[in-house]
């Protein structure tokens, strides 16, 4: 996927090519996040101080490089390598075998120079993630500095350390002052000649991305050309087809799908409690239909009375138990760390680690980030109630569940009261309805394993794939990586043969 994505963006052909596959149709692709961003301890997010550590209990650090080394750095097209790389925020805990530094990847000379530059021969632009040189003000705020592991350094010293680690560009930094101070620090330590050469190496990398795409000679767009490209019918159809292909049919008991059109359906309204979004901004509570009813009415007659309905369509989102941290827990004397639960109902982490693998922050007076014994439930637990209450109201008539999934989830809470389950990863309502009514056949496969329960999630090693017990449904199907149904049954095509773990 990485190779195809980068090749597609960067390759120009015909009269649009300038040289070596680069040209006027090329877009510099930045791949992220080196050396892999999927191993955050406890499933926490490194945009926050509470998620600053990536851990490798399975000693599986190198496998995370594969999308880069075998994909983005080994292209089929003539451009050969992705134009830019962004390291991740995390501290790759205890993975620096040369300098033994536990500092964020943006600051780590071993991870950027020894691995990325020297071992894997990458000579494109390396750009930091945003806000990495700023001061941390709280462990649970999104828009704060993310100088993980170097919090006690001055801001200019952070810039200097990043430059010495092999980085070319500071993401989101428009202040030249600390960069000039970093330059002067280098002059003091290594001399003017050394630092000038160091800056020129980065300047060449950055300028190449402008020259190769023809932007130096002509940085302007032609509005008429743009209007023909953006939103044209051919590209929109390709995007829509991709949405159709991305959905995964998990359950289809007694071949209830596809649904005949113009039948009467019941769509329960969805309650969304007040909360905070990814950026930490407050969101109000609301009660509304979870789908665009004008679109639903193009396919079905709609009723608010389940007794009149032939089918029920229930639109839910995967469980959201928060980000794994609670300021309320801190106020009560706790360490703030909470489970990231993949189920809707109340969950107590009885089998979590007694002691976290990693920990430590200048704003915390402890290093153990364990959440063992803590209890959470999903903010959107009402989504589960939508399914179970609709099942009761329908009195045996089919209940079709559409899940907008942003994380793996425990299906055991509602699978048995669902006749069909269709999973999507953020698509248009029309695409969902086209699958449900047979305008298109489902063809997607699960890109992740679905856990049998939260106990197997706790035992899972953050850095190891395919290591959980998967959920088995009432039809005998196991929700494993590479599983999916079409109208005939379980899909067993070339993709499954190629990618399914033996």
RAKA-V534456 format. One line per field, one symbol per residue. psi: psi as a letter, one per 40 degrees, with the letter a starting at -180 (. if undefined). burial: # if it has 9 or more other C-alpha atoms within 8 Angstrom, else .. Layout:
# RAKA-V534456
psi = ???
burial = ???
This chain:
# RAKA-V534456
psi = dddddddddehiibeehdifeiaeeihhhhiihhfhfefhheeiheeidefehhigdeffdddeeddcdecdegidieediidiihiidihghfegedefhgiiddehddddddcddddefhfahhhiiieeeihhdiefhdgiiffhefdeiiddddddddddeeidihhehehedddddddddddddeidddddddddddddddddddddeedddgeiihdddddddheiddddddddddddddihhdighffdiihiieihihhiihhhiiaiadeeiihiiihiheihddddeedihhiehddeidihhhhiiihheaeeihdddddeeieehiihieidihhhgdeihdhidiihhdeifiehfieheihiiidfdddddddddddddefeihhhhhhhheiiiheededdehdihhhifgiiddddddddeedihieiiheiihidieddddehhdehiffihihhaeeehhgiheiiiadeahhgadddddehh.
burial = .##..##.#####..###..######.##########.###.##############...##..######.#####..################..#.....#################...#.######.######..####.########...#########.#######......##.###.###...##.##......##.##..#######..........#.........#...#..##########...###....######.#######........#...#.....###.#####..#..#############..###..##.....#########.####..#...#.####.....######.###########.###.##..#...########..##################...#.########...#####..######.#########...#.####....##########...#....#...#..
